[in-house]
């Protein structure tokens, strides 16, 4: 049997149902103003729980882990091009609709991560030690960017700054903290794991 005849793992049906329900609930929570009205630290705890659940799913559920591990590393890196959405934060800040400190940290961090992701994808699969080192550095930057953005949003909320970060708790931006951030945080962990596994295979060869 050749490699071409081996079927790639399918995205688990149960996971598809869970993701669909997750997105639907995020839309409802943002559309109804539930997250905006929820007292601190309600939204933060929800987003943290979503990240933990996603991480557990892609690392501890065999069928889902197999599917994620079959996704090319370049694809996992390339999807970070979505983070050019950080431009939206800068635009909202310029209009006075969102906290400028949050917008600067989250916006420029996302733009940098997205730009470097495209460069890494263009460079090809990280096969050499140098390429893996650069990918590790980018991955750490991308993970840190998300942590800083969440931390800054929390600080802005605690300080009661005006304007605050209400737009990211309402449609359509609510999908970023309620779906994209947990998924991307988990994907960074997966990339770290994939890079370590590749390094071990190289050293063991």
Secondary structure, DSSP 4 states (H G I P E B T S, - for coil): --GGGSPPPPPPHHHHHHHHHHHHHHHHHHHTTHHHHSPTTHHHHHHHHHHHHHHHHHHH-HHHHHHHHHS-HHHHHHGGGGGGGHHHHHHHHHTTSS-HHHHHHHHHHHHHHHHHHHHHHHH-S--SHHHHHHHHHHHHHHHHHHHHHHHHHHHHHHHT-SS-SGGGGSTTTHHIIIIIHHHHHHHHHHHHHHHHHHHHHHHH-
